[in-house]
Amino acid sequence: MVRLTQNVEAAFEVETNYSDPADSSLTHLGLLDTFDPRQVEMNVTPVPSLGQSTDAHHAAGPINVTLPIKVACQGTGWKQLLGRAIGATDLDEGAGGTTLVPHKLTKTPSSLAILARETGVGFTLATGVVPNEVTLEADYTAGGYITVDAQCTAFFTQDSDDLNLSDNGGFLVDNYSDVSFPSAPTDDPLLPSNLVVSFAKTSDLETELTIDGPAGSYIEIGEKYLRAFDGNDALDTNVTAGGAVTAAGVVNLTNAAADTLGDLDALFGTSSGAGKSGWTVPTNTNTSLTTNLLKGIYSTDTSRTIQGVDSTSTTLPNVFSNLKTVSLKIANNNTSIPASVTRGASSNITKWLQNASIGQGKADVTLDVTMTAENEDLYDIYVAGGVIPLVRLDFGDSVGSIALTNGTITSFTRPLSGGGEVVDTISMKFRGAGDVRDYSSLAISADWTV
């Protein structure tokens, strides 16, 4: 019988250790558009000899596994792909927990195990799946779903007749026989109409938060969390009290006790000892949302004032209206590290793998939009060489949002044609805010867990 693509579905498990899933749970990946867990290439060097063929002998090189995945924004699979391209930050590391959030760009690759099931055929498992280049795309003119297109590398891929891969004497010995293959998400995929893209201009900023910490301290502000560090680069244990403080040094900015700038006055105190030991925030009754502070890493060794958007709404003062397309791309420039790896049920199988390990590269964060031309605001920013301090992609309260900080318009086009609509095409790159540590890692920040 001819195989049909509609008989294929996929599930994933988060890996604590690269290429080594726990075999304990599976979550459905969602509605597949493009998927190939068997995209394998062996690097072979031909060795010519006497005779007519240049391939008289073959010297086998490392096996390279790549895994293209394109999914609709349905369930949590797309969040995992996009979030892990940003990076998984453990917000509970000071308390020994594991709340992983795409809080900022990270130095460590974050991987998944992906299990494909083909009805009537069997299973294919790919471990060590690392999203390298991931693109969120919304086309307001086509009537389709919002999608995430992820170009991933994988450690290795292996087929099995059942969920126990250790039975077939293969290289991977993962066993999902005690784990039920999950059902597909029941919620509808997100439509472009579910996405609001808004931005702030420099004229929308005000000097909102003044904060002073202990000697050598600094704070890290993301889309949902503020992290306070002491002079030893550790999350400050003096910032703890429950409520908005979810773990030592970690403040949930969406909690009612910390969601406005005035709340931080009560949280940190107006004088040393009145709130968190060693930290002060002058009296402030501002009702602007703390999530509208510019994302970045700021030294608080001395009193520091941090800018934010003067707004009580998560939708920023300016909205990209009459959008045609939106494309957010994260390109991580990861480095594959080849090596010989020995595994198997008896640790007796050795393979030379291109992706034996992965080195996380530096990320390029690019936002491209096309929209009906309305005014000269963005063009004026482009011509002046100015910045767009904050951009937010908001999918709704039940889904989450992404913040992009300090964007530079790198290209602007407005072609004209007789009888046609005037359309702007704009490309922006982002660099975060702040002055210490790797503050550019806050060029992008999301508020969901992965």
C-alpha angles and dihedrals in degrees: 000000000000111000117242124210092220088069090067125087133160141215133188142211125200113242119221089191122035113266093357113098120189093231088224107113144009132203123196113253094216134229109355123216100166126008136156118170090172100060096130130159128183115206102229125184114205115228109202122213138169109310137055103294124082086205098061087135133015126215105204116223133191120314112242118202119192124178122198113199128181116178138170115248094261128132116342104306095092090048090055093051095045095038094050091049085059092042140255113262116191103224093185097052092118091055097039094252131130111227101150117197132169086239095148144338110294139204095228124073115236118215143198136199111228122199119196122200123198113192111244093005113064143245139309121200124198116186129192093034107176121183108228107169115019126178127191109205132189122178112193093186101053102055094230134127127276106262139195116216112197126186104201139179122217136203095226141326128220138178128225138177090225141014094274105083092175090071096069098059092242134149094261115058101187117144121205095162091116093048121084116228103247127243120248118265113273097209119094117255116259118268125213086252087065090063123082116189114195136165144192128228122213088257088063092061129095134178095263115158125044113184134168124194140180122295111297093008128142139176132224118209120197135168093280109004139055115203121199118205129193127220091278094061090252127125104268111252089200088072097076133113109122123247108069090008101080095179137354107308095358121114122189103220092198093059113108089240093058109022097104131048090244089059091059088060089061093040098052099025132234095259137026109286095014091094128356112004111261095008129101135183116184118237108289130173096177112140095201113126116261089219087068093065113114109268114243149093117281133187112238095179084117129016109301132191116208123198126229142162115283097232142115092205131078087222104084121231095266124050127201095234129187090026120184101182138000123194124179113186129188112189111185101185090217121190120227115217113205122211143146111267126193118206141133135114090297095027088248103123120089123192132177105228128191091209099042084135135002129221114207112235131204113282130234112208114198131174118195122186135176120195144153109281112251110159144346098261098108094037090053090052090050095049092046092050089237130151136243100228098203137010123183129197104198121191095179136278095285094051110034143234144258124220125204118194133208102358125194118205102231097179138015126183132176109176118192127213130175112268092000135119118262107243129187120213112195132180123194135185125198135216110177127233137265139067110250140061116354094330091161087071086079090065083108132022133170130196105220131090124250 
